[in-house]
Amino acid sequence: MKMSKCKMCGSCCKNIFMHTDFFGVEENKKTIEFIKKNWVVIATMPDGFYHNCNLLGADNKCTDYENRLPICSDFPFYERNRVAVKEITKLMTVGCGFITN
């Protein structure tokens, strides 16, 4: 598996996993408010939640790009949230541009 360039398919804005521990950290308060307002829970797991972002437009572009979260602007690395690239790539679609065979 190789990483390349984004093809704007929107798969990174769908099936976003957030661990339950993230929601208990005070410094994440602003991000949590954004998530509750703009993300829809699509699945609940014992250790967290999968979300889809409501800000993804029909053209697979963010409809509020200037105000997007660091988790979005850092993608695909999520360095500020310490999520391994290996874990992120499990959620991305092969052929999306970032992930290729």
Backbone bond lengths (Angstrom), bond angles and torsions (degrees), N, CA, C in turn:
res aa  C-N    CA-C-N  psi(-1)  N-CA   C-N-CA  omega(-1)  CA-C   N-CA-C  phi
1 M - - - 1.440 - - 1.526 108.81 -
2 K 1.345 115.84 131.54 1.460 121.95 -179.68 1.522 109.37 -121.32
3 M 1.326 115.44 156.59 1.462 120.60 175.24 1.522 108.07 -106.65
4 S 1.326 116.55 139.52 1.444 121.51 -175.92 1.525 110.20 -135.67
5 K 1.332 118.05 -131.66 1.465 123.21 -177.23 1.526 111.21 -113.77
6 C 1.310 116.36 140.37 1.469 123.57 -179.35 1.526 111.60 -57.43
7 K 1.355 114.98 138.06 1.465 121.31 176.33 1.524 111.62 -108.03
8 M 1.348 117.08 11.07 1.462 123.03 175.29 1.537 112.83 61.16
9 C 1.330 117.07 41.26 1.469 120.41 -179.40 1.532 112.16 -86.27
10 G 1.333 118.27 -15.62 1.459 122.02 177.79 1.513 115.27 84.10
11 S 1.331 118.42 1.27 1.467 119.44 -177.04 1.527 112.54 -65.44
12 C 1.304 118.05 -24.01 1.464 121.05 179.25 1.529 112.31 -73.81
13 C 1.328 117.23 -13.93 1.466 122.38 179.59 1.524 111.92 -99.52
14 K 1.309 115.19 7.47 1.460 121.67 -179.96 1.525 108.09 -124.85
15 N 1.302 116.92 149.31 1.471 121.95 179.06 1.523 112.20 57.98
16 I 1.329 116.99 42.58 1.461 122.59 179.83 1.531 107.77 -81.17
17 F 1.316 117.00 123.38 1.464 120.63 -179.19 1.524 110.42 -97.33
18 M 1.321 115.48 131.07 1.466 121.49 173.76 1.522 107.68 -124.88
19 H 1.324 115.59 123.35 1.459 122.05 -179.96 1.523 109.86 -69.54
20 T 1.324 116.58 145.00 1.466 120.53 -179.07 1.527 112.30 -58.78
21 D 1.324 118.74 -30.72 1.472 122.09 178.73 1.524 111.45 -59.33
22 F 1.335 117.83 -32.52 1.457 122.51 -179.10 1.525 110.76 -59.79
23 F 1.333 116.98 -37.57 1.462 121.46 -175.36 1.521 113.34 -74.64
24 G 1.319 118.19 -12.06 1.454 121.23 -179.58 1.519 114.14 -97.01
25 V 1.329 118.21 3.24 1.467 122.30 -176.50 1.528 109.77 -98.86
26 E 1.312 117.02 120.78 1.468 122.67 -176.03 1.532 112.34 -57.17
27 E 1.331 117.77 -38.78 1.467 120.05 -177.63 1.534 112.18 -66.80
28 N 1.313 117.71 -12.49 1.460 122.15 178.26 1.529 112.62 -93.04
29 K 1.330 117.32 7.31 1.464 122.10 -172.54 1.533 112.96 -55.40
30 K 1.323 118.04 -46.07 1.468 121.44 -178.82 1.533 110.52 -64.34
31 T 1.318 116.04 -42.52 1.464 120.77 178.57 1.518 110.68 -64.40
32 I 1.323 116.83 -41.55 1.464 121.41 179.98 1.532 110.49 -62.23
33 E 1.329 117.37 -41.24 1.470 121.34 177.66 1.534 110.32 -61.34
34 F 1.335 116.37 -42.62 1.460 121.46 178.07 1.527 110.46 -62.10
35 I 1.332 116.15 -45.73 1.461 121.28 -179.37 1.526 110.99 -60.93
36 K 1.319 116.55 -46.47 1.470 120.30 -179.29 1.529 111.52 -62.67
37 K 1.324 116.87 -32.27 1.464 121.25 -178.69 1.532 112.21 -80.91
38 N 1.338 117.15 -36.06 1.465 120.19 -168.04 1.526 116.30 -115.81
39 W 1.319 118.06 -11.26 1.458 120.23 -178.93 1.522 109.90 -111.02
40 V 1.309 116.24 145.70 1.461 122.81 178.96 1.528 108.07 -109.24
41 V 1.323 116.24 127.67 1.469 120.33 176.68 1.528 107.57 -71.56
42 I 1.330 115.37 125.46 1.467 119.51 179.13 1.521 111.70 -110.20
43 A 1.333 116.80 -17.00 1.469 120.33 177.24 1.523 109.11 -158.89
44 T 1.308 115.33 140.65 1.455 121.67 177.09 1.517 108.43 -110.78
45 M 1.324 115.79 129.42 1.457 122.55 179.08 1.529 107.88 -116.72
46 P 1.326 118.22 165.08 1.470 119.94 178.99 1.533 113.39 -59.16
47 D 1.348 116.80 -29.18 1.463 120.34 -175.65 1.525 113.89 -110.81
48 G 1.326 118.25 6.99 1.455 119.04 179.62 1.516 113.12 167.68
49 F 1.342 114.18 -163.01 1.452 121.02 -174.43 1.522 110.37 -134.67
50 Y 1.333 116.58 144.65 1.459 122.39 170.59 1.516 107.28 -100.18
51 H 1.336 116.10 137.74 1.462 122.45 -176.82 1.525 110.70 -129.09
52 N 1.319 115.00 158.37 1.458 123.12 163.79 1.517 106.08 -117.38
53 C 1.317 116.82 145.02 1.463 120.85 -179.81 1.527 110.39 -89.79
54 N 1.334 116.32 127.80 1.463 122.33 177.92 1.523 112.77 -71.86
55 L 1.318 117.26 -12.33 1.466 120.56 -176.46 1.519 112.80 -87.33
56 L 1.322 117.23 -1.30 1.458 120.74 177.56 1.524 108.62 -76.37
57 G 1.324 115.64 119.58 1.459 120.21 -178.54 1.519 112.61 -82.25
58 A 1.316 116.46 172.90 1.463 122.27 179.75 1.526 111.54 -61.58
59 D 1.333 116.56 -24.71 1.466 121.52 179.07 1.531 112.02 -89.66
60 N 1.343 116.68 9.81 1.470 124.20 -179.31 1.527 113.08 65.09
61 K 1.306 116.81 24.85 1.465 122.28 174.84 1.521 108.27 -113.10
62 C 1.333 115.56 152.63 1.453 121.27 179.20 1.529 109.31 -70.22
63 T 1.327 115.53 130.60 1.462 119.93 179.75 1.528 112.46 -82.31
64 D 1.335 117.09 -5.17 1.470 121.96 176.66 1.529 108.74 -136.70
65 Y 1.327 115.43 49.48 1.465 123.35 -172.86 1.530 113.05 -52.92
66 E 1.308 117.79 -41.65 1.471 121.41 -176.66 1.527 112.51 -65.90
67 N 1.324 117.48 -25.64 1.468 121.27 -177.51 1.522 113.13 -109.96
68 R 1.328 117.41 17.79 1.463 119.79 -177.69 1.523 110.90 -67.17
69 L 1.306 114.85 159.84 1.465 122.05 -178.38 1.527 112.03 -73.11
70 P 1.330 116.87 157.80 1.473 119.45 173.20 1.533 111.72 -57.11
71 I 1.330 117.48 -33.56 1.459 120.38 179.55 1.537 109.93 -60.85
72 C 1.330 116.69 -28.43 1.463 121.76 178.26 1.529 111.24 -83.94
73 S 1.319 116.66 -46.09 1.466 118.89 -177.63 1.525 112.31 -71.06
74 D 1.329 118.05 -25.06 1.461 122.24 177.95 1.526 112.98 -81.18
75 F 1.341 115.74 -17.76 1.454 119.99 -173.84 1.513 110.96 -53.17
76 P 1.339 119.57 136.65 1.453 127.64 13.87 1.527 115.16 -97.31
77 F 1.305 118.28 18.57 1.455 119.32 -172.91 1.516 116.12 -99.15
78 Y 1.311 119.62 -28.68 1.460 123.19 178.26 1.530 112.77 48.50
79 E 1.320 116.80 37.29 1.466 119.93 -175.36 1.522 112.13 -58.44
80 R 1.307 117.83 -36.42 1.465 119.94 -178.42 1.518 111.96 -67.35
81 N 1.328 116.95 -21.71 1.453 120.60 -178.85 1.523 113.01 -106.71
82 R 1.315 115.98 4.49 1.468 122.63 174.57 1.526 113.88 54.69
83 V 1.305 116.43 38.81 1.456 120.46 175.45 1.519 107.64 -99.17
84 A 1.307 116.63 128.45 1.461 121.07 -177.20 1.520 111.42 -66.32
85 V 1.331 115.80 141.98 1.454 121.29 177.12 1.525 109.56 -55.89
86 K 1.319 116.93 -35.71 1.461 121.85 178.93 1.524 111.24 -57.11
87 E 1.322 117.77 -40.86 1.469 121.32 179.55 1.521 111.14 -72.03
88 I 1.321 117.58 -38.10 1.454 121.84 -179.19 1.519 110.54 -65.12
89 T 1.319 116.59 -40.43 1.456 119.70 -176.53 1.526 112.28 -64.83
90 K 1.322 118.51 -20.72 1.460 121.20 176.40 1.524 110.98 -65.35
91 L 1.313 117.54 -27.09 1.456 122.36 -176.45 1.520 113.39 -92.28
92 M 1.326 116.85 -13.87 1.456 120.12 -175.19 1.515 110.69 -91.60
93 T 1.302 115.87 150.50 1.444 123.12 -178.32 1.513 110.41 -82.78
94 V 1.325 117.13 131.66 1.460 120.46 174.49 1.509 106.65 -60.91
95 G 1.323 116.55 131.51 1.444 121.29 -178.39 1.519 113.68 95.78
96 C 1.336 117.51 -1.78 1.469 119.59 -179.87 1.523 111.21 -70.86
97 G 1.307 115.90 -12.60 1.454 120.03 -178.71 1.512 110.09 115.06
98 F 1.332 116.67 -48.86 1.456 119.44 176.44 1.515 110.63 -70.84
99 I 1.311 117.00 -36.49 1.453 121.73 -178.37 1.521 109.42 -116.00
100 T 1.310 115.57 123.88 1.468 121.40 177.22 1.521 107.87 -132.88
101 N 1.307 116.51 159.09 1.474 120.38 176.36 1.502 111.03 -79.82
